[in-house]
């Protein structure tokens, strides 16, 4: 592609001999680091059609996609726990990609131990995402010792009032081999509220049809940077915020 001489001159001035892309890359890196260490609390309120066993309200803090070991490290864990506890949650939901494929064992163990500091009336619940490795039996015992319940294609009844369920991410099994939401909730009493954790938001219609009253997901990072959010929304059905399905 040949540019007109005037356009070529403007391009060369903007290019600055290759300095411009370096400045842009540095700016993105600095912004990404700042963004990872400056979480923004976003609050939503929902009304369920089912009774919460006499509870007037249920406060949930959802945390996802920290990707520990990339930008967020061990010395960030105390602040993360404190920020979550400051919301006085009834439930803490860790909705996948808390870890990264490359997260070292020492950091994983330190994080699981740090999770012991979470404070939630009805417990802390964890599912894996597409970047997490599956939880081994030994690691599941460590989670349990830290007060964290791992939900992978399973659910539990909480205080006789409502269910917390979790689906395993299809990235581990292939989407064709993924256990369906209907199978996960097959034996649940669907007259009670069902809160379902599913790392990727795209299955909200399936999960709702299977009996989930509220789905909590991460994964999209809100597209991370413009304009990627446009494509993320197209791929996942929802990119950020919430969607109501009748």
HELIX and SHEET records of a PDB file:
HELIX    1   1 UNK A    5  UNK A   15  1                                  11    
HELIX    2   2 UNK A   16  UNK A   18  5                                   3    
HELIX    3   3 UNK A   19  UNK A   36  1                                  18    
HELIX    4   4 UNK A   74  UNK A   76  5                                   3    
HELIX    5   5 UNK A   77  UNK A   85  1                                   9    
HELIX    6   6 UNK A  105  UNK A  114  1                                  10    
HELIX    7   7 UNK A  115  UNK A  117  5                                   3    
HELIX    8   8 UNK A  137  UNK A  145  1                                   9    
HELIX    9   9 UNK A  170  UNK A  173  1                                   4    
HELIX   10  10 UNK A  175  UNK A  177  5                                   3    
HELIX   11  11 UNK A  181  UNK A  184  1                                   4    
HELIX   12  12 UNK A  201  UNK A  203  5                                   3    
HELIX   13  13 UNK A  204  UNK A  210  1                                   7    
HELIX   14  14 UNK A  221  UNK A  223  5                                   3    
HELIX   15  15 UNK A  228  UNK A  236  1                                   9    
SHEET    1   A 4 UNK A  60  UNK A  63  0                                        
SHEET    2   A 4 UNK A  91  UNK A  95  1                                        
SHEET    3   A 4 UNK A 124  UNK A 127  1                                        
SHEET    4   A 4 UNK A 148  UNK A 150  1                                        
SHEET    1   B 4 UNK A 154  UNK A 158  0                                        
SHEET    2   B 4 UNK A 162  UNK A 166 -1                                        
SHEET    3   B 4 UNK A 193  UNK A 197  1                                        
SHEET    4   B 4 UNK A 214  UNK A 216  1                                        
END                                                                             
